[in-house]
Amino acid sequence: MKAVLLTLLILAGDPLAAGLRAFRAGDARAALAAFDQALARDGETASAALHYDRALAALHCSEWDAAEASAQSALDRGGIAFAARVAFLRGCMAAQRAEAAAVLAAQAGAIPADWDLALARGRSSLDAFALALDQRENDWPEARRNAARVMLRLEVWQQARTAAEPPRDEATPKPQPARVEELLQRLEGMERPLDSRTAPDAPTVERDW
């Protein structure tokens, strides 16, 4: 995904500035530590943008609980202005967690139920990306691409779940695989002009999740 850090005020020697520099340099762990310092300094006056920046850094560190807490704080403080961004971040976070669950499910001896968590988190990711697209006035190519990746993974995981099922009697009908195309339809029909706007002076970093 293209991660856009939202904080616009950068002061020399400030932990916020250090966090932004670290994130641009690809050091999410250092960025997270710096944003924590900025939050400790600002306390209850911390901006929605700072909370979102921390959520984004935590996401890149795979610290999902921290990312979710900061994302919710950004939404509580920023309201509708942050709704689409937070939904997008949650989609990325759910996709990461789905991948982690799939790794565990793929271990030797896995049973079909082991794949259910990966499938559930993958569908949650699609729901979040669909919400992000719905909340944004213009099209969001990154959200669409991420949703398409998740749908491909869901197909693979559903096939793996089916393959893990024990042999059935031929007289017993087999369950039909889940059709992720229904989720794709939620993303179709939203053809909008591409949004080339970014926040002024906001650094951009190419990322998926």
C-alpha positions in Angstrom: 0.0 0.0 0.0 1.0 3.6 -0.3 1.3 4.7 3.3 0.7 8.4 3.8 1.8 9.8 7.1 -0.6 12.5 8.0 1.2 14.8 10.4 2.2 18.1 8.8 3.9 20.0 11.5 7.5 18.8 11.8 9.8 20.5 14.4 13.6 20.0 14.4 14.6 17.8 17.3 11.1 16.8 18.0 10.2 13.0 18.6 7.5 13.4 16.0 10.0 14.6 13.4 12.3 11.7 14.4 9.4 9.3 13.9 8.6 10.6 10.5 12.2 10.4 9.4 12.5 6.9 10.7 9.3 5.8 8.8 10.5 7.3 5.6 13.8 5.5 6.0 11.9 2.2 6.4 12.6 1.8 10.2 9.1 1.2 11.5 10.4 0.1 14.9 12.3 3.3 15.5 9.3 5.3 14.2 7.0 3.5 16.6 9.3 4.3 19.5 9.5 8.0 18.5 5.7 8.3 18.1 5.3 6.8 21.6 7.5 9.5 22.9 5.5 12.2 21.1 2.3 10.7 22.5 3.7 10.7 26.0 4.7 14.3 25.6 1.3 15.4 24.2 -1.0 13.3 26.4 -4.7 14.0 26.0 -3.9 16.8 23.5 -2.3 14.4 21.0 -3.8 14.9 17.5 -5.7 12.3 15.6 -2.9 12.4 13.0 -0.3 11.5 15.5 -2.4 8.5 16.7 -2.9 7.4 13.1 0.9 7.7 12.4 1.5 5.5 15.5 -1.1 3.0 14.2 0.6 2.8 10.8 4.0 2.3 12.4 2.6 -0.4 14.7 1.0 -2.1 11.6 4.4 -2.3 9.9 5.8 -3.9 13.1 3.0 -6.5 13.1 1.9 -5.2 16.5 -1.8 -5.5 15.8 -3.2 -4.7 19.2 -1.2 -1.5 19.4 -2.2 -0.6 15.8 -5.9 -1.2 16.5 -5.8 0.9 19.7 -4.1 3.8 18.0 -6.5 3.5 15.0 -9.5 3.7 17.2 -8.0 6.8 19.0 -7.4 8.4 15.6 -11.1 7.7 14.7 -12.4 9.0 18.1 -10.5 12.2 17.7 -10.6 12.8 14.0 -14.1 11.5 13.2 -15.3 11.2 9.7 -12.2 12.8 8.3 -10.3 9.6 9.4 -13.0 7.0 8.8 -11.7 5.9 5.4 -8.0 5.9 6.5 -8.8 3.8 9.6 -10.9 1.4 7.6 -8.0 0.9 5.1 -5.6 0.3 7.9 -7.9 -2.2 9.5 -8.2 -4.0 6.2 -4.4 -4.3 6.0 -4.2 -5.4 9.6 -6.8 -8.1 9.1 -5.0 -9.3 6.0 -1.8 -9.6 8.0 -3.5 -11.6 10.7 -5.2 -13.8 8.2 -1.8 -14.6 6.6 -0.4 -15.5 10.1 -3.4 -17.8 10.8 -2.9 -19.5 7.4 0.8 -20.2 8.2 -0.3 -22.0 11.3 -3.1 -23.8 9.5 -0.7 -25.1 6.9 1.3 -27.0 9.4 1.3 -30.8 9.3 -1.8 -32.4 10.8 -4.0 -29.3 10.3 -7.8 -29.9 10.3 -10.4 -27.9 8.3 -11.3 -25.9 11.4 -7.7 -24.6 11.5 -8.3 -22.7 8.3 -11.5 -21.1 9.6 -9.6 -18.3 11.4 -7.7 -17.4 8.3 -10.9 -17.4 6.2 -12.7 -15.3 8.8 -9.9 -12.7 9.1 -9.6 -12.6 5.3 -13.3 -11.8 5.0 -13.0 -9.1 7.7 -10.2 -7.6 5.6 -12.4 -7.4 2.6 -15.2 -5.8 4.6 -12.8 -3.2 5.8 -11.5 -2.4 2.3 -15.1 -2.2 1.1 -15.8 0.3 3.9 -12.7 2.3 3.0 -13.9 2.6 -0.6 -17.4 3.5 0.5 -16.2 6.2 2.9 -13.9 7.9 0.4 -15.2 10.3 -2.2 -12.8 9.2 -4.9 -11.5 5.9 -6.0 -8.7 4.2 -4.0 -6.6 2.0 -6.2 -4.5 0.7 -3.3 -7.7 -0.5 -1.5 -8.9 -2.2 -4.7 -5.5 -3.9 -5.2 -5.3 -5.1 -1.6 -8.8 -6.4 -1.8 -8.0 -8.3 -4.9 -5.0 -9.9 -3.3 -7.1 -11.0 -0.3 -9.7 -12.5 -2.5 -7.0 -14.6 -4.3 -5.7 -15.8 -0.9 -9.2 -16.7 0.2 -9.6 -18.9 -2.8 -6.4 -20.7 -1.9 -7.3 -21.1 1.8 -10.7 -22.4 1.0 -9.2 -25.0 -1.3 -6.7 -25.9 1.5 -9.6 -26.3 3.9 -11.5 -28.5 1.6 -8.4 -30.6 1.0 -7.9 -31.1 4.7 -11.4 -32.6 5.1 -11.5 -36.3 5.9 -12.8 -38.6 3.1 -16.6 -38.6 2.9 -19.0 -41.2 1.9 -20.0 -40.6 -1.8 -23.6 -40.5 -0.7 -22.9 -37.5 1.5 -23.0 -34.3 -0.5 -19.9 -32.2 -0.2 -20.2 -28.6 0.9 -19.8 -26.0 -1.9 -16.7 -23.8 -1.6 -17.4 -20.3 -0.4 -17.7 -17.9 -3.4 -15.6 -14.9 -2.8 -17.0 -13.4 -6.0 -19.9 -12.1 -3.9 -17.5 -9.9 -2.0 -15.9 -8.8 -5.3 -19.3 -7.5 -6.4 -19.3 -5.2 -3.4 -16.2 -3.5 -4.9 -17.5 -3.3 -8.4 -19.6 -0.5 -9.8 -17.6 2.1 -7.9 -15.8 3.5 -10.9 -14.6 7.0 -9.8 -11.8 9.3 -10.9 -8.5 8.5 -9.5 -7.6 10.6 -6.5 -4.1 12.1 -7.0 -4.3 14.3 -3.9 -2.0 13.8 -0.9 -1.7 15.8 2.2 0.8 18.7 1.7 4.3 17.9 2.7 3.2 14.4 3.8 5.9 11.8 2.9 4.7 8.8 0.9 6.1 5.3 1.3 5.1 2.3 -0.9 3.9 -0.6 1.2 1.5 -3.4 1.0 1.0 -4.8 4.4 
